[in-house]
Amino acid sequence: MEQFVNFVIRPPRAEYDPKTDLLDQELISHPISTDIISVYLLSSLNFVTNIRGEVLKCSHYVSVVHGRGKPLPCVIFCHGNSGCRVDAGEAAIVLLPSNITVFTLDFSGSGLSGGEHVTLGWNEKDDLSVVVDYLWADGNVSLIGLWGHSMGAVTSLMYGAEDPSIAGMVLDSPFSVLVDLMMELVDTYKYPLPKFSVNIAIQYNRRAVQKRTNFNIMELNPIKDAKTCFIPVLIGHANDDDFIRPHHSDRIFEAYVGDKKTIKLGGDHNQPRPQFYFDSISVFFRIVLQHPEDELAGAFFRNALDFLGKVRRVLIHLVFCFRLCC
């Protein structure tokens, strides 16, 4: 029984050294030019607190070359239930070359943040709300997107259903109904529980979790949030995921009422994602965040528009001449 309780509120807690494990002055290739840009750790914050008074450890990454002096679009990366802000490294590598900043945090009960328990999105949604408020008040962001994995994907969906100011979301491997996931895990990991006692075990977990965290596992149903969320979304899931099975994403996708796209991948729940998936995420966020073009891209588009304008004027002249001849 206690195994189930720990699965929900006390999975293994990620440990890391912020002096060595966070990105800082890493070199990344620029996707448009041949330049090499450098990641800059804008801030490693120790003073963002959630509504329960717990300190949340956060980091904000920007590009050294392009990231100073004007508000830029920002994506908040939301980690999984045994993760931490170190997991945002791939997101930074994918998005910073496109001049999109990346903000990340240890949710309460995770990593180096305060708090004793995680709640698979329930309280993490409130942590995310505090971070969004901080970013808007800071004035260094133009638009905000969310990118979440597993618990972080559920957190993003639940928050996005309440905040239409979010420009777009990437949901990687979300679960659709927590109780359904718990029942599936009994089969997947062969917990020593007879079939008839599974419901009894879940009711025990409901009472135990609620007593410790004031969180009712029966109410965690992201499908309900999908039915009320209109934010553009990209949902990704690995075909061989035996922790959160792919049909969870299928159910969320079917229920989702906003603009949506889904991508199925090879691999399992925590396996590194393929490059085409990251490319799709980069394109998605460039679109929904109305990415301010860099100088090279801006020059290209200006030249292209000038060329198209000249072609248009020539075509209009030819049509005019044709009409005169007729």
Disulfide bonds with the S-S distance in Angstrom:
none
